[in-house]
């Protein structure tokens, strides 16, 4: 996510971080990732220069998030030892406290400061990440790789289209789409984490689920 290092950009960066992590099933890391992003971007403003072009990179692994802030300066951050009365100079202490690991690497254009945040193994999050990979691949198949799946309308349209295509494919294989949908719903509801940690809606009744679907449509 390229951006101009301006104070007004910080809120936009925090919103972008929240949206991306929610789409990856990593909402538990939102607060820490937002704090780290704010600190790293603020350091660019203070020490590299306001208006500097920089890039925020989020890289999600199965149980880890890597946050990188790239800028065009080769000057590495310095660890200070502020006194109790000093208000500044605690940024790297914040990184040390929040991140499992952090460091600086040289790049062709300057440097990147990186931080890694860890999560405990979680099957629901892995399912969400696999689904995100499928949705991104499906977007490429539709010729729309730039679609922002974190936007609700685009997410709903893409998911509905994918499910519809799957139903057509299942029918072509001689399978019963309604039976597959029922089995998928059962598997989904069998995992209580789907409703607590990830903010999923409560179970719908059969009438709400597909009561109006006598024609085979998807609701």
Number of C-alpha atoms within 10 A of each C-alpha: 11 13 16 17 23 17 14 9 15 19 12 12 19 18 12 15 23 19 17 18 19 18 18 21 20 23 19 13 18 18 14 16 25 20 15 24 23 17 18 25 25 20 17 24 19 12 12 18 14 15 14 16 17 21 18 20 17 20 10 18 13 16 14 17 20 18 24 24 23 24 23 18 18 15 13 15 15 9 11 12 12 12 10 6 6 9 8 10 14 15 18 19 13 14 21 13 11 19 19 12 14 17 15 16 13 15 13 7 11 14 19 25 18 22 24 20 18 16 14 8 11 12 12 17 22 17 13 18 19 13 15 16 13 13 18 18 14 17 18 13 10 11 10 12 14 9 14 14 21 17 11 10 11 13 16 13 11 19 16 14 15 16 13 17 12 13 21 13 13 15 13 10 9 8 13 12 17 16 10 13 15 14 11 12 13 11 10 15 13 10 12 12 16 17 14 11 14 17 11 11 9 10 12 9 9 9 9 11 14 17 10 12 13 8 6 12 10 16 11
